[in-house]
Amino acid sequence: MHDIQSKLPNVGTTIFTVMSTLAAEHKAVNLGQGFPDFPMSDVLTGLVDKAMKDGFNQYAHTNGIPALREAIAEKVHYLYHTNINAETSITITPGGTYAIYTALTTILQPGDEVIVFEPAYDSYVPNIILNGATPVFIALQYPNYAIPWNEVARKINNKTKAIVINSPHNPTGAVLTETDIQQLRNLVANTPIIIISDEVYEHLIFDGIMHQSMLRYPDLLERSFVIASFGKTYHCTGWKLGYCIAGEALMKEFRKVHQFNCFS
C-alpha cells in the first residue's frame, strides 16, 4: 500500500457530484451543476460531425487553431470594443476550469494570498491551495450578494497576489456593476495585484444588465486573466472547451505552463 500524503486533506466529494447524485436518486430538478437540459443546435453538431469526417481529428496548435482565436478576437471587439491580438493574447483550453487552474499556477508562489468571495465555485480554493498559496475569504453581502469593497481594502496586503472575480456569479447570479468596476480599479491601481476573472456565464444575462467584462477596460485587462467557456453558451459542457484572454506579458507566462499540460 502506497503512503500518499494528500495535498487536499480537507477536500471531499465536490458538492456538484453530491447534488447531481441526489437529484438522480429522487428524480428532482438538478440545480447543482451548470449544464442545460435541452439539446444542442443541430447545425453545430452537424458541423462537428462534418469536421470529424473531413479528418480534423489530430492535435491542434498548442494555443488553439488560429481561425478560432481570430473569431474570438472579433467577438471581443464587437461586444466590448477592445482590440485583442489573437496571436499573442488568446489561448484555447480544455475547459474553463482548466484555464482557471493554469492562470493560478502561472502566478502563485508559496506564501501568496488570493482573495476569494464566498459563496464561490468550488474549484477556486483547491487550486489556490495546490499552488501553495492561501485563500483569503470575504463573504458577499446578502441579499444582493454584493462585494463589500471596504473589507476587500482591509484584507489587501503585501502578500496579496490576486483577486478572483466571478461575474455573472456562480452560484448566486449576481452581476458586477459599473460602481464595482470603479472600486476594483481604485483598489488595484499602483499595485501588482492580478485579477482572475471567471466570465464563463458572460452570455447568460437575461434582464438587460450589461456584462462588466474586464475586456471592456484596458487598464484592468492588462492585469487580468479572463476565463471563458463555450460549454455554457452552446450547451456542450461535456466537450470541455474554453479559452483564456490576457495581456501579452501575462499570456506569455500562461502559455509556458499550458504547453506542458495540454497534450494527451
Contacts in CASP RR format, 6 or more apart in sequence:
PFRMAT RR
TARGET T0000
AUTHOR 0000-0000-0000
METHOD contacts of the structure
MODEL  1
MHDIQSKLPNVGTTIFTVMSTLAAEHKAVNLGQGFPDFPMSDVLTGLVDK
AMKDGFNQYAHTNGIPALREAIAEKVHYLYHTNINAETSITITPGGTYAI
YTALTTILQPGDEVIVFEPAYDSYVPNIILNGATPVFIALQYPNYAIPWN
EVARKINNKTKAIVINSPHNPTGAVLTETDIQQLRNLVANTPIIIISDEV
YEHLIFDGIMHQSMLRYPDLLERSFVIASFGKTYHCTGWKLGYCIAGEAL
MKEFRKVHQFNCFS
7 129 0 8 1.000
7 130 0 8 1.000
8 126 0 8 1.000
8 129 0 8 1.000
8 130 0 8 1.000
11 126 0 8 1.000
14 122 0 8 1.000
15 32 0 8 1.000
15 122 0 8 1.000
16 32 0 8 1.000
16 33 0 8 1.000
16 122 0 8 1.000
19 30 0 8 1.000
19 31 0 8 1.000
19 32 0 8 1.000
19 33 0 8 1.000
20 30 0 8 1.000
20 32 0 8 1.000
20 33 0 8 1.000
22 28 0 8 1.000
23 29 0 8 1.000
23 30 0 8 1.000
23 31 0 8 1.000
23 32 0 8 1.000
24 30 0 8 1.000
30 37 0 8 1.000
33 237 0 8 1.000
34 170 0 8 1.000
34 232 0 8 1.000
34 237 0 8 1.000
35 235 0 8 1.000
35 237 0 8 1.000
35 238 0 8 1.000
36 235 0 8 1.000
36 237 0 8 1.000
38 235 0 8 1.000
39 235 0 8 1.000
40 234 0 8 1.000
40 235 0 8 1.000
40 236 0 8 1.000
41 234 0 8 1.000
41 235 0 8 1.000
44 234 0 8 1.000
44 236 0 8 1.000
59 263 0 8 1.000
60 92 0 8 1.000
62 255 0 8 1.000
62 258 0 8 1.000
62 259 0 8 1.000
62 262 0 8 1.000
63 69 0 8 1.000
63 90 0 8 1.000
63 91 0 8 1.000
63 92 0 8 1.000
63 255 0 8 1.000
63 258 0 8 1.000
64 91 0 8 1.000
64 92 0 8 1.000
65 92 0 8 1.000
66 86 0 8 1.000
66 87 0 8 1.000
68 92 0 8 1.000
69 86 0 8 1.000
69 87 0 8 1.000
69 90 0 8 1.000
69 91 0 8 1.000
69 92 0 8 1.000
69 243 0 8 1.000
70 86 0 8 1.000
72 84 0 8 1.000
72 86 0 8 1.000
72 90 0 8 1.000
72 243 0 8 1.000
72 245 0 8 1.000
73 83 0 8 1.000
73 84 0 8 1.000
73 85 0 8 1.000
73 86 0 8 1.000
73 90 0 8 1.000
76 82 0 8 1.000
76 84 0 8 1.000
76 215 0 8 1.000
76 245 0 8 1.000
77 83 0 8 1.000
77 84 0 8 1.000
79 213 0 8 1.000
79 215 0 8 1.000
80 213 0 8 1.000
80 215 0 8 1.000
80 216 0 8 1.000
81 216 0 8 1.000
82 215 0 8 1.000
82 216 0 8 1.000
82 218 0 8 1.000
82 221 0 8 1.000
84 90 0 8 1.000
84 215 0 8 1.000
84 245 0 8 1.000
85 248 0 8 1.000
88 248 0 8 1.000
88 251 0 8 1.000
88 252 0 8 1.000
89 245 0 8 1.000
89 246 0 8 1.000
89 247 0 8 1.000
89 248 0 8 1.000
89 251 0 8 1.000
90 243 0 8 1.000
90 244 0 8 1.000
90 245 0 8 1.000
90 251 0 8 1.000
91 99 0 8 1.000
91 243 0 8 1.000
91 244 0 8 1.000
91 251 0 8 1.000
91 254 0 8 1.000
91 255 0 8 1.000
91 258 0 8 1.000
92 241 0 8 1.000
92 242 0 8 1.000
92 243 0 8 1.000
93 99 0 8 1.000
93 102 0 8 1.000
93 241 0 8 1.000
93 242 0 8 1.000
93 243 0 8 1.000
93 244 0 8 1.000
93 258 0 8 1.000
93 262 0 8 1.000
94 240 0 8 1.000
94 241 0 8 1.000
94 242 0 8 1.000
94 262 0 8 1.000
95 229 0 8 1.000
95 231 0 8 1.000
95 240 0 8 1.000
95 241 0 8 1.000
95 242 0 8 1.000
96 200 0 8 1.000
96 227 0 8 1.000
96 228 0 8 1.000
96 229 0 8 1.000
96 240 0 8 1.000
96 242 0 8 1.000
96 243 0 8 1.000
96 244 0 8 1.000
97 123 0 8 1.000
98 240 0 8 1.000
98 242 0 8 1.000
98 261 0 8 1.000
99 225 0 8 1.000
99 227 0 8 1.000
99 242 0 8 1.000
99 243 0 8 1.000
99 244 0 8 1.000
100 123 0 8 1.000
100 124 0 8 1.000
100 127 0 8 1.000
100 196 0 8 1.000
100 198 0 8 1.000
100 227 0 8 1.000
101 123 0 8 1.000
101 127 0 8 1.000
102 244 0 8 1.000
102 254 0 8 1.000
102 257 0 8 1.000
102 258 0 8 1.000
102 261 0 8 1.000
103 196 0 8 1.000
103 225 0 8 1.000
103 227 0 8 1.000
103 244 0 8 1.000
103 246 0 8 1.000
103 254 0 8 1.000
104 114 0 8 1.000
104 127 0 8 1.000
104 128 0 8 1.000
104 131 0 8 1.000
104 133 0 8 1.000
104 162 0 8 1.000
104 196 0 8 1.000
105 127 0 8 1.000
105 131 0 8 1.000
105 257 0 8 1.000
106 225 0 8 1.000
106 250 0 8 1.000
106 253 0 8 1.000
106 254 0 8 1.000
106 256 0 8 1.000
106 257 0 8 1.000
107 161 0 8 1.000
107 162 0 8 1.000
107 194 0 8 1.000
107 253 0 8 1.000
108 114 0 8 1.000
108 128 0 8 1.000
108 131 0 8 1.000
108 132 0 8 1.000
108 133 0 8 1.000
108 161 0 8 1.000
108 162 0 8 1.000
109 131 0 8 1.000
109 132 0 8 1.000
109 133 0 8 1.000
109 161 0 8 1.000
110 131 0 8 1.000
110 132 0 8 1.000
110 133 0 8 1.000
111 132 0 8 1.000
111 133 0 8 1.000
111 134 0 8 1.000
111 159 0 8 1.000
112 131 0 8 1.000
112 132 0 8 1.000
112 133 0 8 1.000
112 134 0 8 1.000
112 159 0 8 1.000
112 160 0 8 1.000
112 161 0 8 1.000
112 162 0 8 1.000
113 133 0 8 1.000
113 134 0 8 1.000
113 135 0 8 1.000
113 136 0 8 1.000
113 157 0 8 1.000
113 159 0 8 1.000
113 160 0 8 1.000
113 161 0 8 1.000
114 124 0 8 1.000
114 128 0 8 1.000
114 133 0 8 1.000
114 134 0 8 1.000
114 135 0 8 1.000
114 136 0 8 1.000
114 160 0 8 1.000
114 161 0 8 1.000
114 162 0 8 1.000
114 163 0 8 1.000
114 164 0 8 1.000
114 196 0 8 1.000
115 136 0 8 1.000
115 138 0 8 1.000
115 152 0 8 1.000
115 155 0 8 1.000
115 156 0 8 1.000
115 160 0 8 1.000
115 162 0 8 1.000
115 163 0 8 1.000
115 164 0 8 1.000
116 124 0 8 1.000
116 125 0 8 1.000
116 128 0 8 1.000
116 135 0 8 1.000
116 136 0 8 1.000
116 137 0 8 1.000
116 138 0 8 1.000
116 164 0 8 1.000
117 137 0 8 1.000
117 138 0 8 1.000
117 139 0 8 1.000
117 140 0 8 1.000
117 147 0 8 1.000
117 164 0 8 1.000
117 165 0 8 1.000
117 166 0 8 1.000
118 137 0 8 1.000
118 138 0 8 1.000
118 139 0 8 1.000
118 140 0 8 1.000
119 140 0 8 1.000
119 171 0 8 1.000
119 172 0 8 1.000
120 164 0 8 1.000
120 166 0 8 1.000
120 170 0 8 1.000
121 166 0 8 1.000
121 170 0 8 1.000
121 171 0 8 1.000
121 198 0 8 1.000
124 135 0 8 1.000
124 164 0 8 1.000
125 135 0 8 1.000
128 134 0 8 1.000
128 135 0 8 1.000
129 135 0 8 1.000
133 161 0 8 1.000
134 159 0 8 1.000
136 155 0 8 1.000
136 160 0 8 1.000
138 147 0 8 1.000
138 148 0 8 1.000
138 151 0 8 1.000
138 152 0 8 1.000
138 155 0 8 1.000
139 148 0 8 1.000
140 146 0 8 1.000
140 147 0 8 1.000
140 148 0 8 1.000
140 169 0 8 1.000
140 172 0 8 1.000
140 174 0 8 1.000
141 147 0 8 1.000
141 148 0 8 1.000
144 174 0 8 1.000
145 169 0 8 1.000
145 172 0 8 1.000
145 173 0 8 1.000
145 174 0 8 1.000
146 174 0 8 1.000
146 180 0 8 1.000
147 176 0 8 1.000
147 180 0 8 1.000
147 183 0 8 1.000
149 180 0 8 1.000
149 183 0 8 1.000
149 184 0 8 1.000
149 187 0 8 1.000
152 163 0 8 1.000
152 183 0 8 1.000
152 187 0 8 1.000
153 187 0 8 1.000
156 187 0 8 1.000
156 191 0 8 1.000
156 193 0 8 1.000
160 191 0 8 1.000
160 193 0 8 1.000
161 192 0 8 1.000
161 193 0 8 1.000
161 194 0 8 1.000
162 193 0 8 1.000
162 194 0 8 1.000
162 195 0 8 1.000
162 196 0 8 1.000
163 184 0 8 1.000
163 188 0 8 1.000
163 193 0 8 1.000
163 194 0 8 1.000
163 195 0 8 1.000
163 196 0 8 1.000
164 196 0 8 1.000
164 198 0 8 1.000
165 176 0 8 1.000
165 184 0 8 1.000
165 195 0 8 1.000
165 196 0 8 1.000
165 197 0 8 1.000
165 198 0 8 1.000
165 214 0 8 1.000
166 197 0 8 1.000
166 198 0 8 1.000
166 199 0 8 1.000
167 174 0 8 1.000
167 175 0 8 1.000
167 176 0 8 1.000
167 197 0 8 1.000
167 198 0 8 1.000
167 199 0 8 1.000
167 201 0 8 1.000
167 211 0 8 1.000
167 212 0 8 1.000
168 174 0 8 1.000
168 175 0 8 1.000
168 201 0 8 1.000
168 202 0 8 1.000
168 204 0 8 1.000
168 205 0 8 1.000
168 211 0 8 1.000
169 175 0 8 1.000
170 198 0 8 1.000
170 200 0 8 1.000
170 201 0 8 1.000
173 201 0 8 1.000
175 205 0 8 1.000
175 209 0 8 1.000
175 211 0 8 1.000
175 212 0 8 1.000
176 212 0 8 1.000
177 212 0 8 1.000
178 212 0 8 1.000
180 212 0 8 1.000
181 212 0 8 1.000
181 217 0 8 1.000
181 220 0 8 1.000
184 195 0 8 1.000
184 220 0 8 1.000
185 217 0 8 1.000
185 219 0 8 1.000
185 220 0 8 1.000
187 193 0 8 1.000
188 195 0 8 1.000
188 220 0 8 1.000
188 223 0 8 1.000
189 219 0 8 1.000
193 223 0 8 1.000
194 223 0 8 1.000
194 224 0 8 1.000
194 225 0 8 1.000
194 250 0 8 1.000
195 214 0 8 1.000
195 220 0 8 1.000
195 223 0 8 1.000
195 224 0 8 1.000
195 225 0 8 1.000
196 224 0 8 1.000
196 225 0 8 1.000
196 227 0 8 1.000
197 213 0 8 1.000
197 214 0 8 1.000
197 224 0 8 1.000
197 225 0 8 1.000
197 226 0 8 1.000
197 227 0 8 1.000
198 227 0 8 1.000
199 211 0 8 1.000
199 213 0 8 1.000
199 214 0 8 1.000
199 226 0 8 1.000
199 227 0 8 1.000
199 228 0 8 1.000
200 227 0 8 1.000
200 228 0 8 1.000
200 229 0 8 1.000
200 231 0 8 1.000
200 232 0 8 1.000
200 242 0 8 1.000
201 232 0 8 1.000
202 211 0 8 1.000
202 213 0 8 1.000
202 228 0 8 1.000
203 211 0 8 1.000
203 232 0 8 1.000
203 233 0 8 1.000
204 232 0 8 1.000
204 233 0 8 1.000
205 211 0 8 1.000
213 226 0 8 1.000
214 220 0 8 1.000
214 221 0 8 1.000
214 224 0 8 1.000
214 226 0 8 1.000
215 221 0 8 1.000
215 226 0 8 1.000
215 245 0 8 1.000
221 245 0 8 1.000
221 246 0 8 1.000
221 247 0 8 1.000
222 247 0 8 1.000
223 250 0 8 1.000
224 246 0 8 1.000
224 247 0 8 1.000
224 250 0 8 1.000
225 244 0 8 1.000
225 245 0 8 1.000
225 246 0 8 1.000
225 250 0 8 1.000
225 254 0 8 1.000
226 244 0 8 1.000
226 245 0 8 1.000
226 246 0 8 1.000
227 242 0 8 1.000
227 243 0 8 1.000
227 244 0 8 1.000
228 242 0 8 1.000
228 243 0 8 1.000
228 244 0 8 1.000
228 245 0 8 1.000
229 237 0 8 1.000
229 241 0 8 1.000
229 242 0 8 1.000
229 243 0 8 1.000
230 236 0 8 1.000
230 239 0 8 1.000
230 241 0 8 1.000
230 242 0 8 1.000
230 243 0 8 1.000
231 237 0 8 1.000
231 238 0 8 1.000
231 239 0 8 1.000
231 241 0 8 1.000
231 242 0 8 1.000
244 251 0 8 1.000
244 254 0 8 1.000
245 251 0 8 1.000
246 254 0 8 1.000
END
